[in-house]
Amino acid sequence: MPVQFCTGMYGNRQSSKPGGRARMELTKIQGASHDIEGLRTIVARQAISANALAALGLAMEARVQDKPLDSDTARRIEAVLGEFGVSGIVADASAAELAPVLAGIRVDLLSAVKLLSQPSADGETRRLEASMRQAFGDVSAGFPALLKRSIAPQLEGLLERLEAPGAAFLDIGVGVGVLSVSMLRQWPNLRAVGIDPLPDAIAQARSNIKAAGLRHRIELRIGLGQEIIDEDAFDLAFVPSAFIPDPQVRAIVARCRTALRPGGWLLLAMINPGPDALGAALARFRTTLWGGTVFENGEAEALVEQCGYADTRLLPGPAGAPITFVAGRKPG
């Protein structure tokens, strides 16, 4: 049902006082003018944030691609970075460390462009969607290092499993394949199966995997995560709930238990709304925009437990990232 805003509805009421209707209309006009000025102020403030993201992104892109900016642009961007106190961080971080952060900026800015753009018949929309998919994938490139450094040590036997010959990773919603590629680079014995319902995403994944020289270690499938038929086949299953509708997430979590080897782990990635009301509202808005699931407090842990997993626990995501994880182990 379309949302109908009630702007001006009070103007439909009659006043019993002489001239009341006119005064009411004048008040309404003055109030609207005041509200619009306030709205413009809010928009201007948020535009500063968007421009700041663009400046940070350009600085990181220059480092990641090793392409220096022209002197004027570099000087202006350095002034912005200096105000944030991150000049040294951007200068000292490696390209591999900066790339996922840069991808996160691209995701936010491209999502806004797509939301406010009109559909195009000349291929522009498809190109934008392809760029967004790639940006989403690039964000995940840093996850394997986080997994090895701080998540897997908390999950009994997972590191040993990923390092063992014949180790297998199930990448639900594989997208453009960047996560699987990064996982295989982190663990040389690992093989992966990636599944995604979008043929265009799978086509991009094939290109990325070929470029990485990993076609012999990653199997791609077009389909839904809940339709996998593998049994006792994987040591780790990754499910990104922020991009999967609620009913499908629940079916996928249940199905992954069968697909995992005894003792294997499920990682359910989910949006973390954060402590402040605005951050929570924006996190929920973004997840809805992406067609995903927002779990309220305790819901994800309860789902994993109800599906028969053991040792269920909540694990934090990277510092500053609006993401957290629920882990569960298949008994056995």
Beta strands, then each sheet from edge to edge (+ up, - down):
strand 1: 168-172
strand 2: 191-196
strand 3: 218-222
strand 4: 234-240
strand 5: 260-271
strand 6: 310-316
strand 7: 323-329
sheet 1: 3+ 2+ 1+ 4+ 5+ 7- 6+
end
